[in-house]
Amino acid sequence: MATMLVSVTVDPARADRVLGLLRGEMAPWMRRQPGFVASHWSLDDDRTRCTIVVEFDAEEHARAVAEATLALPTHPARSWNVERVEVAADPDLSR
């Protein structure tokens, strides 16, 4: 297992539009990725940041999606931008 953490900046004045995009496009895209297990999406109270936690069945799947996510170009006029993506491997401490 591996976890991908994504931090997305959000224009708070357009947060409803961003949520619609995340709900209608980004979340379905994420669910179609190889190795997808589960995801959790959180919007900060001030609506300026969305944090996405995605679980994958293997680190190589998480890294491939992380690379695709990081490849999205940043544009200051857009209502959202990917700020940071990290992949963390499961240390398997349950044993």
N, C-alpha and C positions, 0 to 999 in steps of 0.2 A: 504494500500500500504506500501511497504517497499523497501529500496534500499540496495543492497549489493555492497560494494566497495572492489575491489581486486587489490593489487599491486603485479606485477610480475617482478622480476629482469630478465634481458635479457643479454646474451653475445652479445655485439654489432657486433662482427665478424661473428656471426651466426644468426643475426636478421632476415634475409630473410627466413631462415629455420624455425625460431620460428613463423614468420607471417604465413607461410604455415601451420604449426601445429595448430595455433589459428584459422585460416580460415577453415581448413579442418576437424578439430576434436573438438576443444574446443567450438567454437561458435555454431556448430550444437548440441553438447551435452547440452549446456546451454539452447538453445531454446526448447529442449525436456523436461526440468524440470518442475514439477508441479508448476503452478502459474506464470510462466514466462510471462512478459508483453513486455519488450523491453531491449535492451542493447546498450552500446556505448563503443567502444574500442579505446584507444589512445596510440600511441607510442611516447615517448619523442624524441626530436630532436637529442639527442646524442645516441638514440637507446639502452639505458641501462635499461629502465623501460617501462612497459606497464601498464596502468591503465584501469581497466574494471569497468564500472558502470552498474549494472543490476537491473531493476525494477521488483518486484514481486507483485502479487495481495494481499499477506498477509505476515505478519512477519514470521509466522511459516514456510512458503515455503522458504523464504530467509534464515532463520537460518539453515534449513535442507541442502540447497545447500552450505552454508558457511561451515558447518561441513564437508561435502564431499570434498570440495575444500581444507580445512585445513588438511585433512587426507592424501593428496598427500605428500609422503616423499620428503625431500630436498636432492638433490645430487649435490655436487660441480662441477662435470664434465658435468652435463646436461646444455644445452643451455638456459634454463629458470628455474626459481623456484618461487613458490608462497612465497611472503615475508610477506604479511599481508592481512587479510580479516576482514571487519567490516560490521555489519548490522545496519542500522538506520531506525527506524520506522517513518512513515509519521505523523507529528504532526497535520495534517489536519487544516492548518491555512487558508484555502480558505473559511471558513464559516464566 
